[in-house]
Amino acid sequence: METKRCVYCHKLQRIDAQICSRCGHAFVQKRTRPSTREWTQPSIPPASPHRAGHYSGLHPEDQPYQSNKIAVQHSTVQDSENWHASLPGPEHIVLPVTDPALRRRASISELYDDPSAAEFPAIEGPAFYRRKKWFLTRRSIAVLLAISCIFFLLASSIFVIVLLKKSTSTSMAHITASPAILRAHDTLTISGKGFHAHSTVTFTYDINKTLFASNQRPLSLQTNAQGAFSLQLRISDDWGPGQHFIHAIDEPASLSVSTAITIEEPPAIPPALQLSTANLTFGVAVPVISSNQMISLINNGGGQITWHARSDQPWLTVSAPNSVFSGRENVQIMVHRDALAAAAYTGHITFTPLSSTPLTLTVTMGVAAVPSALTITPLNLSFTMVVGQGTVRKAIILQNSSNQPLNWSASTTTNDQGHWLSAEPPSGTLDAGVEGYMNARVDAQGLPPGSYYGTLTLSSGSEGATVQVAILLTVSAS
C-alpha cells in the first residue's frame, strides 16, 4: 500500500488522502508531466513491501510455493527511455511560512495546479502541538522580584549570622601559658578566657598527646560562669627540650585553641637568681582598691634554686613566701590600700636564695582621697571674741548628694591642742538627697588674747571620705 506523510505533523497517510487525519491540513496535489509516448508497464507483480518473491497482501507463510526461478527480464533501450520518461518528477516539500506577510508574498504558484493552494490556509481552532504562552503583567513581575530579593536577603543574613557566631566564638577564646620559657620540673600556669560558660575543657599537647593531672587521669576542668579557667601544670622530664604546643579543647562547642611554650636545656653552671625587674609601680588609687602585678624569678644557671621572700611593709605582700624552681617561676606582688591615708608609699621585698646573694624589689604606690558624697557649706569659718566670752555657735550646712542614706561623723583638732573647738552633734545620718546642718561650737573662756586655728573634719560613707572646715578664732582683750 502506497503512503505519504503530512509535512506539518508527519502523520503517515494513504496516498489518495486529501486531508491529514491528525492536523487537518490539506494535501497539495502535485502536477505530473504527461507522457509523450504510450508505454506499457511490464506484466510483473506489484512491488511488495515484504521479501523478494512474496505477493503483496499475503503473510509470508501464506505465499505460494515457487519451484521455478524467475527469469531475469532485460528491458530494451527504448523501454528504458519510456520508463524514465513516465517517472514522476522530484517532490518539492514547501515548509510553512509562519509570518503571514511573508506567506502572502511567497510566489510558488508554478509548482501547483491551483495557485491558491500555496496560501496554506490556517487551521481553524487550536493546534495540539502549540504550547500555550503565559504572560505576566509588570506589576506581577515586580512583586515576584521583590519577594525573591526578600528571601535572598533572609537566607544571606542567616548564613552570615551563623558564620559570625562561629568565628566570634573562635576568635574570642584564647589561652596563655606563664612562664612561656621554662625547664623540666617547673610549674606552668595555664589561663583561658572566652570559652562557653560551665563547659568542660580537655587538654592535649603537641600531636594528640594527652596531658595528665596529678592523679594520673586525663587533665580536664570546667569553666566558670564567665567562660574562664586557670590551672597549674608541672612539666615532667618526658616533654624534652624545644617548643611545644598546648591545646585546650571544648568538644561540645567544637572549639580548640592553642598556645606555645619553650622547654630549655639547663646549662652546666651553678644556679644564679635574677629578677625580671627591680622596680614595680602600682600608681594611685582610692583606699578600697587593691592591686597586683606579676614578676618572674629566673635561674641563669643550672640545677634548682630554693628561695624565700620578706616584705618590710604591712601593705605589701608576695603570693608565695618561698618555693623551689629550675628555670623560671612567676610570683605575684600585691599592695593593699585599705585603712591607708591619702599619700605616697614605698616598700621593699627581699628575695633570698639559698647560699646566694639576696635581691631586693622596690615597690611604690599611692593612695588617693576618696571623693565624698557629703557636701559642706561653708568650708571656712571665723570667730571674733573677747577674753572671757562664752560659747558661740555657727551653722554648717550638710547635703547628701548620693542616692542612698549617708552616715557621717565629725572630729576636731586645734593648733594649741586646746579644747575650745567642738562639733554639735558629733554624728548623724542624712537620707538620699536630703539637706541638714550641724554647728561648730567655740568657747573662748580661759583663752588669752591671740589667734587660734582649728580644723573640723567630717567623715562619711563606708570608704571614709573626709571633708574639712577651717576654723579661725581671734580673741581680743576688750
C-alpha positions in Angstrom: 0.0 0.0 0.0 1.4 3.4 -1.1 1.6 6.1 1.6 2.7 9.7 2.1 3.5 11.9 5.1 2.0 15.1 6.2 4.6 18.0 6.1 3.0 19.5 9.2 2.6 16.7 11.7 4.4 13.9 9.8 1.5 11.6 10.1 1.6 8.6 7.7 -1.5 8.8 5.4 -2.8 6.9 2.4 -1.6 8.0 -1.0 -5.1 9.1 -2.0 -5.9 11.0 1.2 -6.8 14.7 0.6 -6.8 15.9 4.2 -4.5 14.9 7.1 -6.4 12.9 9.7 -4.4 14.3 12.5 -3.9 18.0 12.0 -6.5 18.7 9.3 -4.2 20.2 6.7 -5.0 19.7 3.0 -2.5 17.8 0.9 -1.4 19.8 -2.1 -1.8 18.0 -5.5 1.4 17.9 -7.5 1.3 18.4 -11.2 2.7 15.5 -13.1 4.2 15.6 -16.5 2.1 13.9 -19.2 3.8 11.1 -21.1 4.6 11.8 -24.7 4.6 8.2 -25.6 2.3 5.4 -24.5 4.2 2.9 -22.5 3.0 -0.4 -21.2 4.2 -1.4 -17.7 5.8 -4.8 -17.6 3.4 -7.5 -16.5 5.1 -8.3 -13.2 3.6 -8.5 -9.8 3.4 -5.1 -8.0 6.1 -4.1 -5.7 5.9 -5.8 -2.3 7.0 -4.4 1.0 7.9 -7.9 2.0 10.8 -10.1 1.0 11.6 -10.7 -2.7 9.2 -13.2 -4.3 6.3 -12.6 -1.9 3.0 -11.2 -3.1 1.5 -8.1 -1.7 -1.2 -8.5 0.9 -0.2 -12.0 1.9 1.6 -13.2 5.0 5.0 -14.7 4.2 3.7 -18.1 5.4 0.7 -17.9 3.0 2.8 -17.2 -0.1 2.6 -19.8 -2.8 5.5 -22.1 -3.3 7.5 -21.2 -6.3 9.5 -24.0 -7.6 10.8 -22.2 -10.7 13.3 -19.4 -10.7 12.0 -16.2 -12.2 13.9 -15.4 -15.3 15.6 -12.0 -15.4 13.9 -9.8 -18.0 16.2 -7.3 -19.6 14.5 -4.3 -20.9 15.4 -2.7 -24.2 16.8 0.7 -24.7 13.5 2.0 -25.9 11.6 0.6 -22.9 14.2 2.1 -20.6 13.6 5.6 -22.2 9.9 5.2 -21.9 10.2 4.1 -18.3 12.3 7.1 -17.2 10.0 9.5 -19.1 7.0 8.2 -17.2 8.6 8.5 -13.8 7.2 11.4 -11.7 9.3 14.4 -11.1 11.0 15.1 -7.7 8.7 16.0 -5.0 9.1 19.6 -3.7 8.3 19.9 0.0 7.5 23.5 0.9 7.7 24.3 4.6 5.0 26.6 6.0 5.8 30.3 6.5 4.9 31.5 9.9 4.8 35.2 9.1 1.5 35.9 7.2 3.0 38.8 5.4 5.9 36.7 4.0 3.5 33.8 3.3 1.3 36.1 1.2 4.3 37.3 -0.7 5.6 33.8 -1.5 5.4 33.1 -5.2 5.4 29.4 -5.7 2.3 29.0 -7.9 4.2 27.5 -10.8 4.6 24.3 -8.8 0.9 23.8 -8.2 -2.2 23.4 -10.4 -4.2 25.7 -8.1 -2.3 28.9 -7.2 -4.5 29.3 -4.1 -3.0 26.2 -2.7 0.2 28.0 -1.9 -1.5 30.2 0.6 -1.7 27.3 3.2 -4.8 28.5 5.0 -4.6 28.4 8.8 -6.3 25.6 10.7 -9.4 26.6 12.5 -9.2 26.0 16.2 -6.2 25.5 18.5 -3.4 23.1 17.3 -2.5 20.4 19.7 1.2 20.8 19.2 1.4 24.5 20.0 2.5 25.5 23.5 0.4 28.0 25.4 2.3 31.1 26.4 2.0 32.6 29.8 2.2 36.4 30.1 2.8 38.3 33.4 2.0 41.9 34.0 4.6 44.4 35.0 3.1 44.6 38.5 3.3 40.8 38.9 6.9 40.7 37.8 7.8 43.5 40.2 6.1 41.7 43.1 7.9 38.4 42.3 11.2 40.1 42.1 10.6 41.8 45.4 9.7 38.5 47.1 12.8 36.9 45.6 15.0 39.6 46.9 13.5 39.4 50.4 14.0 35.6 50.5 17.6 36.0 49.3 18.3 38.7 52.0 16.9 36.5 54.7 18.9 33.5 53.6 22.1 35.5 53.4 21.5 37.1 56.8 21.0 33.7 58.5 24.1 32.4 56.7 26.2 35.4 57.8 24.9 35.2 61.4 25.9 31.5 61.7 29.4 32.2 60.3 29.9 35.3 62.5 28.8 33.4 65.6 31.1 30.6 64.9 34.0 32.9 64.0 33.4 35.2 67.0 33.4 32.2 69.4 36.7 31.0 67.9 38.3 34.4 67.9 37.4 35.3 71.5 38.6 32.1 73.1 42.3 32.0 73.9 44.7 30.5 76.4 48.0 31.8 77.8 50.9 30.0 79.5 53.1 31.6 82.1 56.0 31.5 82.1 56.3 30.7 78.4 60.0 29.7 78.8 60.9 27.2 81.5 62.6 23.9 82.2 61.7 20.5 83.3 60.2 20.3 86.9 59.0 23.9 86.7 55.4 24.8 87.3 53.3 26.3 84.4 50.2 28.4 84.9 47.6 28.0 82.1 44.8 30.6 81.9 41.9 30.7 79.5 39.2 33.2 78.6 36.3 33.4 76.1 35.1 29.8 76.4 31.5 28.8 76.9 30.2 29.1 80.5 30.3 25.9 82.6 31.8 23.9 79.7 34.2 21.0 80.1 37.7 21.7 78.6 40.2 18.9 78.0 43.9 19.3 77.3 46.5 17.8 75.0 49.9 18.8 73.8 51.9 18.5 70.6 50.2 15.9 68.3 47.4 14.3 70.3 49.4 13.7 73.4 47.2 13.6 76.5 48.0 15.8 79.5 47.6 14.0 82.8 46.7 15.5 86.2 48.5 14.7 89.4 46.1 11.7 89.9 47.3 10.3 86.6 43.9 10.9 84.9 43.4 12.9 81.7 43.6 16.6 82.6 40.2 18.4 82.3 38.3 21.1 84.1 35.1 23.1 83.9 35.0 26.8 83.1 33.3 29.3 85.4 30.2 31.5 84.6 32.4 33.9 82.6 33.9 31.1 80.5 37.4 31.4 82.1 39.7 29.0 83.9 43.1 28.8 85.4 45.3 25.8 86.4 48.9 24.9 87.2 50.8 22.2 85.5 54.2 20.7 86.4 56.5 20.0 83.5 57.9 16.4 83.6 61.1 15.1 82.1 59.3 13.4 79.1 58.5 16.7 77.5 62.0 17.2 76.2 63.8 20.5 75.2 62.3 22.6 72.4 59.0 24.2 71.5 55.7 22.5 72.5 52.1 23.4 71.8 49.4 23.0 74.5 45.8 22.6 73.2 42.6 23.4 75.1 39.6 21.6 73.5 35.9 22.3 74.1 34.3 19.4 72.3 30.6 20.4 72.7 31.3 23.8 71.2 33.7 22.3 68.5 36.4 24.8 69.8 40.1 24.3 70.0 42.8 26.9 70.9 46.5 26.5 71.4 49.5 28.3 73.0 53.2 27.6 72.7 55.9 27.1 75.4 59.6 26.5 75.2 61.5 24.0 77.3 65.1 25.0 77.8 68.1 22.7 78.3 69.8 23.7 81.7 73.4 24.9 81.4 76.2 23.2 83.2 76.9 26.1 85.6 75.9 26.8 89.2 72.4 28.3 89.8 72.1 32.1 89.9 68.9 34.0 90.8 67.8 37.0 88.8 64.6 39.2 89.0 62.8 40.1 85.8 62.6 43.7 87.2 64.0 45.6 90.2 61.2 48.1 90.5 57.4 48.0 90.4 55.0 51.0 90.3 51.3 50.5 91.1 50.1 54.1 90.6 47.5 55.9 92.6 44.1 54.6 93.6 41.4 55.0 96.3 41.8 53.0 99.5 39.2 50.4 98.6 41.3 49.2 95.6 44.0 46.5 96.0 46.4 45.9 93.1 48.7 43.1 92.0 51.5 42.6 89.4 53.5 39.6 88.2 57.3 39.3 88.2 59.5 36.4 87.2 62.3 34.7 89.1 64.9 33.5 86.6 67.6 30.9 87.1 70.6 31.9 84.9 72.5 28.8 85.8 71.8 25.1 86.1 70.3 23.0 88.8 67.5 24.3 91.1 67.0 27.4 93.2 65.4 27.4 96.7 64.3 30.9 97.9 62.2 32.8 100.4 60.9 36.4 100.4 60.3 39.0 103.1 58.4 42.4 103.0 59.2 45.5 105.1 55.7 47.0 104.8 52.3 45.5 106.1 50.5 46.7 103.0 53.0 44.9 100.7 52.8 41.1 100.2 54.0 38.3 97.9 51.9 35.4 96.7 54.4 32.7 97.9 56.8 33.3 100.7 59.1 30.5 99.5 59.5 28.0 96.7 61.8 25.9 94.5 62.2 26.1 90.7 64.6 25.1 88.0 64.4 27.6 85.1 61.7 30.2 85.7 58.9 30.9 88.2 56.2 33.7 88.4 55.2 35.3 91.6 52.5 37.9 92.4 53.3 41.1 94.2 50.2 42.7 95.9 49.5 46.1 97.6 46.6 46.7 99.9 45.4 50.3 100.3 42.7 49.6 103.0 42.9 51.9 106.0 45.7 54.0 104.4 45.5 57.8 104.3 45.9 59.6 101.1 49.7 59.7 100.4 52.6 58.1 98.5 54.1 54.9 99.8 57.3 52.9 99.2 58.1 49.3 100.2 60.6 46.6 99.6 60.6 42.8 99.2 63.8 40.9 99.6 64.3 37.6 97.8 67.0 35.5 99.3 68.2 32.3 97.5 69.9 29.5 99.4 73.6 30.1 99.6 73.5 33.2 97.3 73.2 37.0 97.4 69.7 38.4 98.3 67.9 40.5 95.6 65.6 43.5 96.5 62.4 44.5 94.7 61.3 48.2 95.3 57.6 48.9 95.1 55.9 52.3 95.0 52.2 53.2 95.1 49.8 56.0 96.1 46.5 56.4 97.9 44.1 58.9 96.6 41.5 60.8 98.7 38.0 59.3 98.3 35.5 61.7 96.8 32.8 62.4 99.3 29.1 62.3 98.7 28.7 64.8 101.6 28.7 68.4 100.5 29.6 71.0 103.2 29.0 74.8 103.1 31.0 76.8 104.1 34.5 75.4 104.1 35.9 78.3 106.2 34.6 79.8 109.5 36.0 82.7 111.5 35.1 83.7 115.1 36.0 87.1 116.8 35.6 87.0 120.6 36.8 88.8 123.7 38.6 87.4 126.7 36.2 85.5 128.9 33.4 85.5 126.3 31.1 82.4 126.4 30.1 79.9 123.8 29.5 80.9 120.2 28.0 78.6 117.5 27.9 78.8 113.7 25.9 76.6 111.4 27.5 74.3 108.8 25.1 73.0 106.0 25.4 69.3 105.1 23.9 67.8 101.9 23.8 64.1 100.8 24.4 64.0 97.0 24.2 60.2 96.8 21.1 58.0 96.1 21.3 56.2 99.4 21.4 57.2 103.1 24.7 58.5 104.3 26.2 58.2 107.8 28.6 61.0 108.9 30.8 61.8 111.9 32.8 64.9 113.0 36.0 65.4 114.8 38.1 68.4 115.7 41.7 69.4 116.1 43.4 72.6 117.2 46.9 74.1 116.8 47.4 74.6 120.5 45.9 71.2 121.5 43.2 73.0 123.3 39.5 72.1 123.7 37.9 75.4 122.6 36.5 73.8 119.4 33.8 71.1 119.2 31.0 69.8 116.9 27.3 69.6 117.7 26.1 67.0 117.1 29.2 64.8 116.7 27.5 62.4 114.2 24.3 61.8 112.2 22.5 60.3 109.2 21.3 62.0 106.0 18.8 60.4 103.7 19.4 60.4 100.0 19.2 63.9 98.5 18.4 65.4 101.9 20.0 68.6 103.3 20.8 69.1 107.1 23.0 71.1 109.3 25.4 71.0 112.3 27.1 73.6 114.5 30.8 74.5 115.0 31.0 75.4 118.7 33.7 77.7 120.0 34.3 78.6 123.8 36.9 81.3 124.4 36.8 81.2 128.2 40.2 80.8 129.6 42.0 81.8 126.4 44.4 84.7 126.4 44.2 87.3 123.6 45.6 86.0 120.2 44.7 84.0 117.1 43.8 80.3 117.2 43.4 77.8 114.4 41.4 74.6 114.3 40.0 72.0 111.8 36.7 70.3 111.9 36.8 67.1 109.9 33.6 65.2 108.7 33.9 61.6 107.6 31.1 59.9 105.6 30.3 56.6 103.9 31.9 53.2 104.1 35.0 54.4 102.3 35.7 57.0 105.0 35.7 60.0 102.7 36.5 63.2 104.5 35.7 66.9 104.1 37.4 69.6 106.3 36.3 73.0 107.5 39.0 75.5 108.5 38.3 77.4 111.8 39.9 80.7 112.8 39.4 82.2 116.3 40.6 85.7 117.2 40.5 86.6 120.9 40.9 90.3 121.9 41.3 91.9 125.3 38.2 94.0 125.1 
